[in-house]
Amino acid sequence: MVEVLITVTAPKKGLGQTTTAINIAAMIAKYFKSEGKEDKVILLDINKYCKDIEYYLCDTAATRGLDDFCSLYKSKLINYESFQTCVKSINTHMDIMATNDYFELDKDAAEALIEYSSMAYSFTVLDAIGASNVPSMAEPFYEKSDIIVVVINQIKSVMHLMYERDTYRKYKEKVIFVLNKNIDVTETGTMEYNIKTIKKELQTLEYKNQVFPLDFDVEVINGSNFGSILGLVMGEIKEKRQYTIQLKEIVKYILSNDTVHYALIKDEDGKKDNASDLISKIFHKNK
């Protein structure tokens, strides 16, 4: 199986990294469902400092997860079948693995996690430890990732802290940015530190890939608070919300970078998008 690894991270906590990871995974699962594919996506939570995936998506505290995987790995009992006991099915096209409490995930265990995930799933979306915690713990996943999604916001001090730490620079060819809760204009005025300014700053630092906006949407917060976050993406038949339209553009970009699954991409009329045309359209839209 050809597997795609997408790592979602952020310069600090509280930027919407986890909800973005959940919704990217959900949109990929929706593509599989709409096309009648048997493929599945797994959402791996390795961020034990912020266990929101388990909180948002699990209806019980008795969820097996990363600690179970680590225990099996350390005992040399991990295999394809035992790996499946460490995951929880959310729907027919999406599984999750909850984060750990006890075991540390060293480089060898991280590589084994990626290996077994790639055997079972077409896409792995990974909610990584943010740069403000222990960035070295995410390094094995950054190295193996096909795409690294860095969630940012419009707070200048947060962006400049990221620039100073320079955590993602060596992976700049893989990095795309998602400007979460993007605001351009409000009733009280125009946002001066906007996506155009942020793009210029990132380009100065040699980040050449896309910066995607995800506009503020109160339903994302409501869904997170009341356990209905998946419904925002999976339950919407006609994607008219600006948030889900923008989310779809992010996932289209991800799919367009994969030689197998780019055929899932369709335009607004339901026709297959040409991958090179799609990348061109996204590039010009983000200028």
Secondary structure, DSSP 4 states (H G I P E B T S, - for coil): ---EEEEEE-SSTTSSHHHHHHHHHHHHHHHHHHTT----EEEEE--TT--HHHHHH-SSS---BHHHHHHHHHTT---HHHHHTT-EEEETTEEEEB--SS----HHHHHHHHHHHHHH-SEEEEEPPPTTS-GGGGHHHHHH-SEEEEEE-S-HHHHHHHHHHTTTGGGTTTEEEEEEEE-SEETTEE-SS-HHHHHHHHHHTT--S-EEEEE--HHHHHHHHTT-HHHHHHT-SS--SHHHHHHHHHHHHHHHT-TTGGGG-B-TTSPBPPHHHHHHHHHHHT-
